[in-house]
């Protein structure tokens, strides 16, 4: 991202008057400090023990009727969140064929949809960053001037929620006129959205069109996110349903992402300067992220001692990582770990992240159990949607568009 020359003011972008914009700017400054630390700098992140591997957690026991089984899984999540901030989940209940078919859907979007049709749904047409995002349009930090990834972004719709939602969905900016997704035309990608509606009408029938797997995945992943909210609550010694009132119409931005092949494949090395960054180093903004990735490596996680650790794909596994809201809730107990994507292979790489948030109109405030006289809250309350939108605005070179 080039130097931001036209940052939005609090009056322009934050009519609620809370500290979301200030928090977004602080998060960006923290990220820059992590990527270019002063020789004597110290922080909560750098004070933690370095890691060299990513934990793998089997979720299967968490679907048990036994509270002790669920608490056992939650304890593993607690350990992963306080040390790495990332973990793989297996036993999550989402069929592997469904995951594979959805990754194939991503490939179809980028290869079959004409460029003019992609441009017609460009994210510049959306104040919520929905639609097609070409390479280098956004950049998540001040050190990566050109990202090679391209993406298709969409957000929560009540029709994509197996619960139907509560009718109270609020957008990132506080508007209440429904989600403003930009979908490709049915005639150009048959079944891309109509398959979604068909699946809802015949929910007990297996999808007849490969594109219908997209809906099936979203349905299951959204419910998996709610299940993980229960486990995160248990991991923090909270009632299992603590977060339920906050996810009745949750934010859920998802992306299909294509990373082009490397023109000069090189293995990960601490002494080699990376020339082609797919997605620059960043932390995620929401509660947590679920990442479905293909078999090509590319995700890399920054350890507290400055080493990049490759998150090699795990067969049947989905990556989960702590994002900023969980770190703020827990007063830094859980780590929103910096990560990036570099495709070091001669193959295309595809991934599908879902950035799960609480309801955008709800507040993120440090949990009482994570505050004490000796450990006061490090964070002011923020409105969830405003914070995410302010962080997104900072990824565009002018600060907004």
N, C-alpha and C positions, 0 to 999 in steps of 0.2 A: 504494500500500500504506500503510495506516495504521501508526502507530508500533507496532513489534512488542513485545508486552507479555509474552509467554510463550515465549521462545526455549528450545529444547531444550538441555539440558546435554550435555556430552561423555559423561557416564555414561549418560544416557537414550538418546542417538541414535548413539553411536559406540563400541560395545563393542570394536572392534578396537584402540582406543587410539592410532590415528595422528592426524595433524593435519588431517583432512578438515573437521571442523566449524570449526576455527579458520581454515582456508583459505577456507571458504565465507563466513564473517563478514568476512574481510579483502577478499574479492572484492566483497561488497556495499558495504563502506565505500569501496572504490576507485571503484565505480560512482557512488555518491553524490557523491564528490569530483569526478568527471568532469562530472557534471551540474550541480554547483553549486560551481565552483572558487573558491578564495580568490584575490584579486587577484595575489598574488605566487607562487602555487603553480606548481611545475614537476613533470613526471613523464616517464617514458619515452615515454608516449603523446603528450604535448603537445610533446615535443622533436622528433618526427618531422615530415617535410615535409608540409604540407597537401595534400590532393588534391581534385579537382573532378569526377572521372569514375571509372568502374569498369572495370578491364581485361576484355577478352574473349579467352579462350584456346580455341583449336581443339584438342580432344583427339584428333582423328582420327589424327595421326601417332604418338600414344602407344600405339596398338594395333598398331603395326608390330613386326615381328620384329627390327628394327634398334635396338640399344641407343642409338646416337647420336640416333635420332629421339625415343626416349623421354626421353633426357636433355635434348634441346632443349625439349620441352614442360615438363619439370621445372624448367628454368631460368626459364621464364616464370612458373611457379607461385611459385618462390622470390622473384622480383621483386614479384609481386602481394602475397605474404604479408608481405614486409618493408616495404611501403609503405602498402597500403590495408587488407589483411586480408580483402578481398572480391574475388571475380572471377566472371565468367560463364563457363560452359563450353558450347561448341557441339561438334558432332561426337562426342557422347557415346554415340551408338548407341541411345538410347531413342526410339522412334518418336513423332512429334508426335501422331498420332491416339490413341496410348495415353495420352499426357499429357492431352490434351483430354478423353478419356473419363473419366479419373480425377478431374479437376476437376468434371466433371458428376456423378460419384458423390458428391462432397462436397456439392454443391447438393442432391442427392436426400436425403442423410442429414438435413440441417437442415430441409428443407421437408416431407418425407413422413413422417418418424418422429414420432408424437404426443409432445407434451411429457411426458405421464405416462411414456411408455416411455423417453424420455431421462432423466428423473429416476430411473427404476429402475436405470440404470447410471451414476449420478452418481459423480464421482471421489471424493466423500467416503466411498464404500464401498470404496475401494482405497487401501491405504497406499503404493502405488507411483504414484499419480496417473493411473490408467488409467480410461478411460470418458468420459462426457459432462461437459464443463466449461462451466457457464453464464457469461454475462457478469458481470464484476466479482468472480468467486469468488476469483481470484488476481490479484496485481499484482506486477510484477517489480522495482519500485523504490519508494523512499520518497516520491517526488514525484507519482506518478500514483495517485490514490486510486480511480479507477474506469476499468477497461478495458472497451471495448465489444465485444471479440471474444467468440465462443463457439467451442468446439472439441470434437473427439472424439479421444482419445489412446489409443494402443496401443503395446505394446512387443514386443521380440523373442520369437519362438516358433521352435522348431526346424523346425516345419512350414512356416514362411515363408522358411526359409533354403535356397537351392538346393543347398548342400553337405550339408544335413541336420544340420549342427552336429556337435560332438564328444561330445555327451551330458553336457557339463560346465557347462551354463548355470547361472549364479548371479545372483540378483536384486540389485537396488540395495542391499538391507539385508543381503545375504549369505545369504539363505535359498536352499535348493536344491530346493524342491518345484515348480519350474516357473513359467513366466510366468503372471501372474494378470490377463489381459486381460478386459475386459467388452465383449462383442459384442452388438449388437441382435438381437432374436429374428428367426429366419428368417421366421416368418409375417408379420412387420411390415415387413421389408425383404428380400423374397425374393432369394436369391442373394448377399447381402452376405458371408456366410462360406462357405456351401456351394459357391459358385462357386470359392472358393479351393481347396477339396479336389478339386473336379471338374477344375480346371486341372492339379493335380498328377497326377491319374490319366491325363489325356490331354494331357500337356505339349507334344506336338508338333502339337496341333490348335489353330487360332485360337480364342480365347474366343467362345462362342456367346451369352453374356449380357454386356451392358455392364459389369455389376458385377465380372465376372471380370478386367477390366482392372486392378482394384486389386491383385490378386495378381501379375499380370504386371509391373506397375510396381514392386512391392516386390522381386520377384525380381531384376529388372534393376538397380534402384537399389542394392540391397545388394551386388551384384557390382560395380557402379560404385564404391561406397565402397571395396571392397577394392582395386580397380584404382588408385584415388586414393591409397590408403596406399602403394602401390609408388612412385607419382610423388612423394609427399611425402618418402619415404625418399631417393629420388634427389636431390631438391631440397636435401637436407641432407647430401649426400655420404656417405650410408649405403648398405649393400647393399640392393638392390631389395626383397628379402624380409625386411627387418629387422623390420617390424611384424607379419609373418604369425603368429608364435606368440601374439600378443596379440589376434587377432581370430578365434579359432576358435569362440567363442560370444559374439559381440560384443553390447554394448548397442546398441539401435537404437530409440529412442523416436520415434514418428512421430505427426503430428497432421493432421486435417482442420480447417481454420480458416475461419470465416465472419466477415467484417467488414461490419457493416451500412452502408447508405448514409449519407453525411454529411447532417445536417439543415441544415447551412449551409456548402456547399462553398466552400472558399477555397484558393487556390494556396499552395504552400510559400513562406514569407516569414520573414526573420530578425527582423521587427519585429511580427509578429502572434502573439499567444498562442494556442496550439492548445486548442480546447475539447473535442474528442472524440478521445481517444487509443485506437486499436484495441489496440495492444500497446505498453506503455511501454518506455522506453529500457533496454537491457540488453546484456550479452554472453552468448553461448551457453556451455554448461558443458562439453561433451564434446570430442572431437577436432576435428570439423568438422561443418558442416551443409550438406545439399543442400536447396535450396528450389525447388519448382515453384510458380509463381505464374501467375494468369491475366493477361489483357491490361490490367487496371486497375492503375495505379500505386498505391503505398502504402508500400513499403519505403524507409526513409531511413537514411542512414549518417552517423555523426558524424565529421567530419574533425578533425584534431588542433588546428585553430585555432577549434573550436567551431561550425563551420558544418554544417548538415544538408544532405546531398547526396542527391537523389532517385535511387534505383536503378530507372530506367525499365525495364519488361520488355523483354527481347531476344527476338525471334522465334526459337523453337526452343532458346533458351538456358535453362540451369539455373544458379541462383546457388549458389556455394560460398563459405562463410566460415569463417575460422579460429575455433576455439573455445578454451576455457581450457586444455585439456590440451596442445594444440600450443604454446600460449604458454608453459606451464610447462616442457614438454620442451625448448623452444629457449631458455629463459632470457630471454624477452621479445624474441628476434630476430623471431619471427612475432607479428603483432598480433591479439589477440582484440578486434575492433573493436566499439564500442558502436553499436547500431542500434535502430530502433523501427518501428512501422507506424502510419500515419495515413491512413485512407481519405478523400481530399479530393474524392471524386466523389459523384454522386447514384446510383451503381450499387453493388450488392453486390460485394464482393471476396472471392475464395477463394484459399487457398494451402495447400500440403502440404509442410511441412518434415520432414526426417528428420535427427535428431540422432545422429550416428554416434559410438559410443564403443568403446574397447577392451573386452575382457572385464571385467565389473564387479568380479571378484575380483583383478584385477591392479593393480599399483602404477604410478603416474605419477611419474616421477623425472627430474630434469633430465638430458638426454643428455650423456655425457662430452665429446662434441665441442663442446658449447656452454658449457663451463666452462673457466676458466683461472685462473692465479694472480691475474691482474688483473681477472678477471670471474667471481668465485665464484657459485655457485648462489644465486638469490634465493628459491628455493622448497624447502620440505621435502617429502619423499615423501608421497603421499596414496593411499588406496584409491579406485579410480575410482568404483565404485557409491556408496560412502558420501558422497563429495563431491557427486555429482549429487543424491542424496536430500536432503542438507543444504541445497543451494541451492534445491531445490524447496520444502522446508519453509519457507524464508524468504519464499516468495511468498504464503503464507497469513497472514492478519492476526494470528492467534494464535500463529504460529510453527510450529504442527502441528495436525492435526485427527484 
